[in-house]
Amino acid sequence: MALDSFLLELLEDPVDHGPLLYLESASVLYNPRRGVAYEVRGSIPVLLPNEARAVTDEERDQYGADPAARSTGRPSS
């Protein structure tokens, strides 16, 4: 199940407080600055620092190239 657009505007990384990339196909919220991914279980993002996992080089390339990735945070005006 996809995350709601309103919820995506509110989400940020709990450690560096920056935006994340939401990859619905992988059910993760990815922080390219820190190289970690947070799991999305059902429609619930698990944004606990101790639950984050390091992404592999292959995942980093895949996540960065995904045209369907959506950025979290408020859109800049």
C-alpha distance (Angstrom), angle and dihedral (degrees) to the residues before:
residue distance angle dihedral
M1 . . .
A2 3.81 . .
L3 3.77 122.2 .
D4 3.78 116.9 -108.9
S5 3.84 116.7 -102.9
F6 3.80 91.3 -126.0
L7 3.81 90.7 54.1
L8 3.81 91.1 48.6
E9 3.82 89.3 57.1
L10 3.81 89.8 57.8
L11 3.79 100.2 45.5
E12 3.79 123.9 100.1
D13 3.78 136.3 157.4
P14 3.82 108.7 -80.4
V15 3.81 92.1 -141.0
D16 3.83 106.6 43.6
H17 3.83 96.6 16.1
G18 3.81 91.9 -133.4
P19 3.80 130.1 129.8
L20 3.78 123.1 -77.4
L21 3.78 133.6 -149.1
Y22 3.80 114.8 -118.4
L23 3.79 112.8 -146.7
E24 3.77 106.4 -172.7
S25 3.81 93.4 -175.4
A26 3.82 90.8 58.4
S27 3.84 95.4 34.8
V28 3.80 92.0 -128.6
L29 3.77 142.0 119.6
Y30 3.81 106.1 -140.8
N31 3.80 128.2 -157.3
P32 3.83 107.6 -159.4
R33 3.81 92.1 -173.0
R34 3.81 92.9 60.7
G35 3.81 98.2 26.3
V36 3.80 94.2 -126.4
A37 3.79 135.7 125.0
Y38 3.78 129.8 -150.6
E39 3.80 118.6 -151.8
V40 3.79 122.2 -120.4
R41 3.81 108.1 -147.5
G42 3.78 110.4 -162.2
S43 3.77 99.9 -42.8
I44 3.80 95.4 -30.9
P45 3.82 119.2 102.5
V46 3.81 110.9 -144.7
L47 3.81 101.0 -146.7
L48 3.78 98.9 171.8
P49 3.82 114.1 134.3
N50 3.81 92.1 -137.8
E51 3.84 90.1 52.8
A52 3.83 94.3 54.4
R53 3.78 116.0 107.6
A54 3.77 129.7 -154.8
V55 3.80 113.0 -110.4
T56 3.78 122.5 -130.3
D57 3.80 122.1 -119.6
E58 3.80 88.4 -107.1
E59 3.83 92.0 53.0
R60 3.81 91.0 46.2
D61 3.81 90.2 55.6
Q62 3.81 92.3 44.1
Y63 3.81 94.6 47.6
G64 3.79 93.4 45.8
A65 3.81 92.3 51.4
D66 3.81 97.6 45.1
P67 3.83 107.6 117.2
A68 3.82 90.6 -161.6
A69 3.85 93.3 58.9
R70 3.79 112.4 121.5
S71 3.77 124.4 -155.2
T72 3.78 119.7 -130.3
G73 3.77 124.5 -136.0
R74 3.76 130.2 58.4
P75 3.80 115.8 -45.4
S76 3.80 111.5 -106.8
S77 3.78 114.7 -114.2
